[in-house]
Amino acid sequence: MRQFETLAIAVFVFQKTGNAFYVAMMLFIQRVPLIPFGLVFGVVADRFDRKNIFVAIFAVLAVEAAILGFLASQDNLEIWQVAIGVFINGVIWTTDFSVRRPMLAESVGNSRAGRAVGLDGALMISALAVGPVIGGGILQFMGMKGVYFFGTGAYVIGGLIALTVKYQRPIKSVVRPSFTSDFRLALGFARSRSVIVGIIAITVIVDMWATPIRSIIPVIGEDDLGLSPLLVGVLVSSQGVGSLIGAALIAFRGDPAKYGRIYFYGSFLYLIPALLFSLSNWFVLSLPLVFIGGLGLAAFSTTQGALILMATPPEMRSRMLGLLAVGIGIGPIGILNIGLMATLFGPSRAVMIVSIEGIVALAFAAVVWPMLRRGEDISPS
């Protein structure tokens, strides 16, 4: 649903405003909650039953989608209302790092946590292959009311499935006298492990310069390539198809011991095709470039959370994943950057500029944190 709504909202906002900056701002609004709420939810999740939080998440999403669907059906849907919905979804997304993923790791045991989260990343990223096509198709034929009512049904089904999840909190608990001590402990542990700093640093680079490009792809598809909403969905989904193939290969054939290298070099594979895409004026060339970028996205996203889990002892996982969410939350600065570049120089030129910036930043990270590109052991002592 995240990919489904992101594409539909991007096209809807651009049709309403004709301004790529407002499209980028929607992704900014979705990402900005990660900074204030990332580590907070990491601390909170350790103190409550994660399953109850998980079920409540779907209830909130279903109500929000139903309200926006009703407004759309009455032709009263405004950009600011869509923005509120995007912000709520962003807050909810933050909990994924500290609620659902630790639940998964605790369910399979320490020895299989890395591979399990890698497989989970593959399944999550597969949504890129079908979500944008469905979102673009429903938007074209049913409008935004169809998008939100479809979402309402999906969230209700998700909540019902969440109720059936068999999950029990770990018997062993850690005494935490205060939230402040939890924050200090989390930050101190992260600083003590260079590999965690390196993982988060590369996350910041990719989410600063690579991820915002996705918000501009629909604009380039509609404005520069002259595509219909459905074909825009096909273009965006080609990244998802590449991501699905790459994620499946990593999940089923990849060696967790090589996840560091996959993560590092996949980040380059995400940005370099984006640079070439910015120079393309043909749909038949743009499509495979976006597809190849999807392979890089899969390498980055599938191993990201798994590496944090592999480098962290169980009692620190929720907080380190929360800290990872904070790193991802830096991305809105990149969204503002690409939005400003698109306003000043046009969408294609903006993608070219931020791609070059990101490639240079990754080259710097290769020098400062070499343990990932070397494939060194990152397990905690």
N, C-alpha and C positions, 0 to 999 in steps of 0.2 A: 504493500500500500504506500510505503514511503516513495518508491520509485514511480508508482502509478500517479500519485498526486503531484509529485514534483514536476513531472513533464506537463501534466494538464494545467497546473497553476502557471508554469512558465509561459505556455502558449496563451492562456487566458489573459495574463497580465500584459504580455506584449501586444496582444490584439486590442486591449483596452487603452494602453498608454502609448504604444509605438516607441517605447524607450527601453533599451537594453539595461540601463542602470536600475530600473525598477524590478526587472526580472532578477538581476543579481542580488538586489536587496531582499528578495524572498528567501534566497538561500542563506543570506546573512542572518535574517531573523530566525531561520531554522537552526543555525549553528550557534548563535551567540549564547543560548542558555548553557552550553557545555562548560563555559568558563566558570560561572558562579556556582553551578549545581554539580559539576563533575565529581570533585572530591567530597562535597557535602553528601551526595547520595552514596558514595563509597563508604563513608562513615556510618550513615544512617542504616544502610542495608545490612550491616553486620549486627545491628541491634534488634531487628524485627524479622518476622517470618517472610522470606522472600516470595513464597507462593502467594500469600495474601496481597503483597504489593503487585505481583505479576497479574493477578486477576483484576485488581482495581484499575490497572493501566488500561486494559481493554474496555472497561466500562466507561472511563473518561473519554477515550478516543471515539467510541460509538456515539456518545451523546453529542460530542463536538461536531462530528460529521453529519449527524442527523439535523442539527440546528442549521448548519451551513447549507445543507441540501434543501431544507425548507425555504430558506431565504432565496436560494437560487431558483426554486420552483415558482416563487412569487415575483421574480425579476427584480429583487431588492438586494442582490449580492453586490457588495462594494469591495474595492481593493483593501480597505482597512480591515474589513471583516475577514477577508481571506488571510491577511497578515496575522490577525489574532489566532486564527486556526493554525497557521504555520508555526507560530511561537509555541502554542500548546504542544504541537507535535514534537517540536524541538526539545522541550522540557521532558516529555515522555521518552524521547530517544536517549536522553542522558542516562536513564535508569537501565538501559540495555547493558551497559558496561558493568554496572555494580549489582544488578539483580539477576538477569537471565544467564549471562555467561558464567558467573561463579556457580550458579545452580547446576549448570551443565558439567563444569569441572568437578564439582563435589559428587556428582552422580556416577562418574566413571572412574574416579580414583586418580591419584597423582601420576601414575605411570602412563596413563592414556589421556591425560588432560590436554596436552599439546595437540595431539592428532585429532581429538574430539572437537576442540575449538577450531582447528583448521578445517575440518569437515563442516562445522557449523558456518564458518565463514564462506565456504563454497556454496552452501544452500542459501545463505543470505544474499550473496552476490548474484545468484541465479535469477533473482527478481529483476535485475537489470535487463535480462533477456526478454522478459514478457511484460513487465510492468509498463514501460513507456508505450509499447504498441497498444496495449489495452487502454491505457489512459488517453492516448491520442485518438484512438478509434471511438471511444465513448464520448470524448469531448466533441468530436466532429459530428457525431450523429445524435447525441442526446444532450449535449451541453454540460455545464458544471453541475446541474442538479443530478444528472446521471452519475457523474464522478463521485459526488459525496454520498448519494444513496447506495451506490455500489460499495463504498467504503464502510458505510454503516453496517451493512450485512456482513462484510468481511470481518469487522471488528467484533461483532456479536459472536460469530463462529469461533474467532480466536479466543474470546473469553470463555466460551463453553469448553474448548479444548484445554485451556489453561486449568480449568477446574478439575479435569481428569488427571492432571500431572501428579504422579506419586513422588513426592519430595519430602524429605525430613531433614531439618536443620542438623548440622554436625553436633554430635554429643559433646565434644570438647568445645568449651567457650573460653574466650580470653577476657579477663577483667579489664574494663576500660573506665577509668574514673571520670573522664571528661572528654567532650568533643575536642577541646583544645589540645589535649595530650595526643589524641588520635591524629590530628593534623600534623603536629610536630614529629610524631613517630613516622608517619608516612613520608613526609618530606625528607627527614633525616635518612631513612632507609634508601630512598631514591637517589639521594646525593652520594650515598656510600657505594653505589653500584654503577660504574661507568656505562655498562651495557644498557641499563634501563634509561639512563640519560640519553644515550645514543639512539635508542628505539624511539623515544619521545621526540628527540630533535628531528629525526627523519620524518616522523609523523607531522610535526609542525611544518616542515618544508613542503611536504606533499600537499597538506591541507591548505597551506598558504598560497601555493602557486599552481598545483595540478588540479585538485578537486574543484576549485571555482570555475575551471574551464567548462565543466559539464553544464553549468548554468547558462553558458553562452552558445552551446551547440544548437539548441532549438532556435535561437535567434539567427544564427548563421544559416541554418537549414531553411528557415522561412524567408529571411531577408536577402541573403546573398545567393543561395541556391534555388530560391523560388519554389520550395516544396509545399505540399498540402500538409495539414496537421497529421494525417495518417503516415505520410512519408517521413515527416519529421520524427514521428515515433519510431519508424523503421530505422532511421539514422541513429537515433539515440540508443535503440535496442541493439544495434550491431555491437556497441560497446559491451552490452550485457551478454550477448552471445559469446564474444571473445572472453569475457570474464568467466562465464559458465564453463567453457572448455578449459581455460587455464586453471580455474579453481578445482575442477574435477580431477585434472591431472595431478595437481599438488596434493589434494586430499587423499587420493587413492594410490598414487605412485611416488609422491614426494617423501623424502627422508626428513623427519623432524630435525635431525642433526644439521641439515643444510638449510633450514628455514631462514637463518640469518642472511645468507647469500641471496636466497630467493627474494627476501624482503628488500634488500639493498638494491640489487640490480633490476628488480621489478619496478622500482620507483623511477629509474631512468627510462625503462620501457613504457612507462605511463606518460612521460613528458615529451620524449623525442617524437613519437607519432603526432602528438598535439601540435608541435612546431610545424611539421609538414602539413598537417590538416589546415593550418592557418593560411597556407600558401595555395591551397587547392580551390579551384572554381568549378569543379565537376563532381557531381554526385557519385559517379562510378569510381572515382578516385578517393573521395572523402569517406565513402563507406568502409573500404578495407583499412584505411588509416585509423578510423574510430574503432574498428574491430581489433586491430593490433594494440591500440591503447588499452582496450579491455583486458588483453592478456597481462599487460603490466599492472593494471588495477587489481586483477586477481592475485598476482604474486604479492603485491603490497598488502591488500586487505585480508587475504586468507591467512597470512602468517603473522599479522600485526598483533592481535590479541593473544595468539598462541605463544609468541615469543615472550610477552609479558608474563604469562602463566609459567612458562618454562624457566624464567629467570627469577621467579618469586616464590617464597615458601607459602604454603596454604593460608596461614593466618594473615598474610599481607595482601592477598590477591584482590579483594574487593577495593581496597584503597589504591593499589597500583593501577588497577583498571580504571578507577575513578580519576586518577592522575592522568592516565592516557586520554580519557575523555576531555580533560582540561586542555591537553595538547591539541586535540582535534578542534577544540573550541577556538583556538587561535585563528582557524580558517576564515572567520568573518572579516578579518583584516584583509585577507587576500581577496575576498569577494568585493569589498569596497574598492580594492586596487583595480581589479579587472573591470568592475562597473565604471570606474572613473576613466580607465583606459579606453573602454568601449565608447563612452560618451565623447572623449576627445579625439580618438583616432579611428573609431569604427570597430565592430566586433572582431573581424578577422585579424586586424593589426593588434588588437588587445591580446588575443590568444598568442600571437607570435611573441609579444613583449614578455608576458608572464611566463611563457615556456622557457625562454632564454634565461630569465631570472632564476627559475627553479632549477634548471640544469646546472647553473653556476653554483647555487647553494648546495646541491647534492655533491658536487665535486669537492667543495669545502668540507662537507661532512665525512667524505671518504678519507680525508687526511686526519681529522680530529678523532673519529671513532672507527678505527680500522678493524676492530674485532668482528664486526658484522660481515664485511666484505671478505674477510679471511676465513669465516666459518668457524670461529673458535667456540669452545664449550661455554655456554652461558648459564648453566645450572647453578643454583645457589649453593654455597658451601655449607 
